Amino acid sequence: MKLPNASSTGKYSELRGDPDFMLSLARGIEVLLAFSERKSAASVADLAARTQLDRAVVRRCLYTLEQLEMVERSDGKYRLKPQVLKIGHAYFSSEAIITRAQPLLDTLSDQVHTNCALAILNDEDVVYLVRSQSKKLLPQSLGMGSRLPAYCTSLGRVLLANLPEEELNLYMAKIRLEPYTEFTVTQEPALRAALQAAKADGYAIVDQEMGLELSGIAIPIQVPGYEFLMALSVTSNPKYVHTNEIKDRYLPEMLATAEQLRRL
């Protein structure tokens, strides 16, 4: 179940009369989810602002998580500890498609000689389910469970492009389009135009918006039996593969892999 929107009036009010609903557990999970991968350390004030919970509540949640060795405190700020990975591992190990998809992505990576990934949309980010790292590229600290902003990645663009209009409007209302590079699209009209193009084309190409010397192409995949729309991406360095060549170079192999994923 998705937690109620933190910004809603009367937080959890619709669940307060439910004897089976544990408010303290919900708040603790919300504090955990408020840690951002791109801003790993956070103070009580930071987390209170993100969750819109009272600072005293956040402090008690953090104390409990600290006793459970899921967070640690240093210089007045809190960081997640490796113990918290057990929660995510339980999900990933229970999803058969993750195990089955890994060999297919490894084969695709060998074919295109670069990195590829399978991801889903979660709130404002894309979350990696499976990733295959090419031996020819420098290693990056991205793997299963890693999160990246949706608006400036090929994975995110193609997933956002397939959202119902109401959900896309909600996303646009809460997202901050921050520039990661000089090429990042930071204006809503331009982003909407890019999403419309991705929807029409059936793929999205993003050139150096998340990081310099990093371009990517992604396609949507609906795997039968799975609720969430997924996306498959291939990334490359524009120094070696020009952005204008990405489609012809990678798309045929990606479509073939997507068809195999649909048959899992």
LUMMAR-205482 format. One record per residue (C-alpha): residue in one letter; x, y, z. Coordinates in pm, whole numbers, padded with zeros to 5 digits, always signed. Each point is the difference from the previous one (the first is absolute). Example, Ala and Ser with C-alpha at 12.3 -4.5 7.8 and 13.67 -1.06 7.14 Angstrom:
<recs>
a+01230-00450+00780/s+00137+00344-00066/
</recs>
This chain:
<recs>
m+00000+00000+00000/k+00127+00345-00086/l+00025+00232+00297/p-00241+00295-00006/n+00135+00320-00145/a+00208+00182+00260/s-00136+00335-00109/s-00364-00096+00040/t-00211+00163+00266/g-00061-00216+00307/k+00282-00242-00057/y-00115-00363+00026/s-00338+00130+00119/e-00186-00255-00213/l+00188-00281+00178/r-00008+00123+00361/g-00310-00205+00078/d+00148-00320-00143/p+00108-00221+00295/d+00241-00192-00225/f+00185+00309-00123/m+00326+00074+00188/l+00058+00373-00021/s+00347-00022+00156/l+00112-00257-00256/a-00133+00214-00286/r+00193+00299+00129/g+00319-00201+00040/i-00023-00129-00356/e-00070+00350-00124/v+00316+00127+00170/l+00201-00282-00162/l-00141+00085-00342/a+00089+00366+00049/f+00369-00076-00031/s+00105+00094-00350/e+00278-00184-00182/r+00126+00325-00145/k+00011+00165+00344/s+00101-00289+00221/a+00046+00187+00330/a-00298+00175+00157/s-00073+00183+00323/v-00314-00025+00210/a-00111+00332-00150/d+00062-00128-00354/l-00207-00313+00055/a-00276+00190+00180/a-00027+00234-00298/r-00010-00288-00249/t-00259-00200+00192/q-00190+00294+00153/l+00011-00184+00330/d+00068+00171+00332/r+00371+00010+00086/a-00062-00185+00325/v-00167-00281-00193/v+00286-00015-00249/r+00253-00004+00285/r-00174-00297+00164/c-00017-00184-00331/l+00371+00058-00058/y+00083-00114+00353/t-00189-00324-00059/l+00163-00053-00341/e+00338+00068+00157/q-00060-00268+00263/l-00093-00239-00282/e+00329+00092-00172/m-00178+00130-00308/v+00132+00355+00035/e+00305+00157+00160/r+00062+00351+00127/s+00309+00209-00066/d+00049+00376+00043/g-00370+00054+00057/k-00107-00178-00317/y-00132-00348-00066/r+00097-00249-00269/l-00145-00335-00098/k+00199-00307+00102/p+00041-00321-00204/q-00251-00175+00229/v-00280+00183-00182/l+00089-00189-00319/k-00165-00308+00146/i-00338+00164-00057/g+00068+00060-00367/h+00162-00341-00043/a-00318-00168+00117/y-00188+00166-00287/f+00260-00059-00269/s+00054-00363+00095/s-00377-00062-00014/e-00040+00135-00355/a+00063-00282-00247/i+00033+00236-00295/i+00314+00153+00150/t+00179-00334+00006/r-00126-00095-00344/a+00077+00337-00157/q+00365+00019+00108/p+00133-00249-00261/l-00193+00180-00275/l+00149+00336+00098/d+00347-00155+00023/t-00042-00129-00356/l-00123+00339-00120/s+00296+00171+00168/d+00238-00237-00180/q-00172+00071-00330/v+00012+00379+00025/h+00324+00021+00203/t-00140+00244+00253/n-00224+00022+00307/c-00367-00088+00007/a-00268+00003+00269/l-00358-00092+00080/a-00190+00241+00226/i-00340+00114+00125/l-00141+00338+00101/n-00036+00065+00372/d-00130+00341+00104/e+00240+00252-00156/d+00281-00245-00079/v+00081-00304-00205/v+00111-00302+00200/y+00238-00254-00150/l-00125-00358+00010/v+00279-00154-00207/r+00320+00145-00142/s+00280-00142-00210/q+00334+00179+00005/s+00224-00013-00303/k+00361-00087+00071/k+00106+00261-00253/l-00139+00292+00198/l+00112+00141+00331/p-00204-00146+00288/q-00273+00215+00150/s-00163-00034+00341/l-00336-00094-00146/g-00166-00335+00052/m-00315-00171+00114/g-00210+00249+00197/s+00190+00310-00112/r-00213+00307-00065/l+00037+00276-00258/p-00224+00299-00077/a-00259-00088-00262/y-00016+00328-00191/c+00360+00002-00125/t+00061-00369-00073/s-00109-00204-00300/l-00158-00261+00229/g-00200+00265+00180/r-00106+00184-00314/v-00148-00307-00165/l-00182-00099+00320/l-00134+00351+00060/a-00113+00014-00362/n-00228-00297+00063/l-00162+00132+00318/p-00372+00087-00009/e-00043+00375-00040/e-00127+00049+00356/e+00304-00177+00149/l+00238+00195-00223/n-00158+00327+00110/l+00047-00098+00365/y+00363-00084-00071/m+00057+00336-00169/a-00162+00182+00290/k+00242-00136+00259/i+00328-00047-00190/r+00283+00253+00005/l+00179-00001-00334/e+00353+00057+00121/p+00290+00017-00248/y+00253-00280+00032/t+00194+00124-00304/e-00027+00288-00243/f-00210-00229-00223/t-00267-00092+00257/v-00354+00091-00100/t-00128+00219+00284/q-00313+00156-00152/e-00331-00183+00025/p-00120+00079-00358/a+00325-00138-00144/l-00024-00310+00218/r-00360-00060-00101/a+00099+00033-00366/a+00276-00256+00050/l-00246-00238+00167/q-00246+00039-00284/a+00275-00083-00248/a+00101-00306+00203/k-00361-00119+00009/a-00036+00040-00374/d+00337-00157-00085/g-00020-00288+00244/y+00342+00083+00143/a+00182+00284+00176/i+00352+00126-00058/v+00165+00225+00259/d+00334+00162-00073/q+00224+00105+00292/e-00283+00132+00217/m+00080-00210+00307/g+00374+00006-00047/l+00255+00111-00254/e+00128-00270-00232/l-00313-00205+00070/s-00277-00055-00253/g-00274-00259-00004/i-00295-00150-00181/a-00293-00177+00168/i-00313-00184-00106/p-00311-00094+00205/i-00077-00364+00074/q-00322-00140+00142/v+00074-00349+00125/p-00314-00216+00032/g-00085-00076+00360/y+00178+00307+00139/e-00191+00311+00105/f+00271+00257-00061/l+00117+00120-00338/m+00374-00057-00035/a+00261+00163-00218/l+00314-00139-00160/s+00293+00230-00067/v+00341+00001-00161/t+00248+00272+00092/s+00315+00109-00179/n+00266+00268-00014/p-00070+00254-00278/k+00373+00022-00061/y-00018-00351-00146/v-00359-00023-00124/h-00154+00325-00125/t-00353+00066+00122/n-00127-00007-00359/e+00127-00357-00029/i-00152-00136+00322/k-00332-00107-00150/d+00145-00197-00291/r+00280-00143+00211/y-00202-00125+00296/l-00375-00004-00063/p-00024-00326-00204/e+00177-00203+00270/m-00205+00171+00271/l-00328-00089-00172/a+00110-00361-00032/t+00088-00012+00370/a-00332+00164+00089/e-00185-00275-00185/q+00192-00261+00199/l-00084+00179+00325/r-00370-00003-00088/r+00016-00379-00032/l+00150-00052+00347/
</recs>
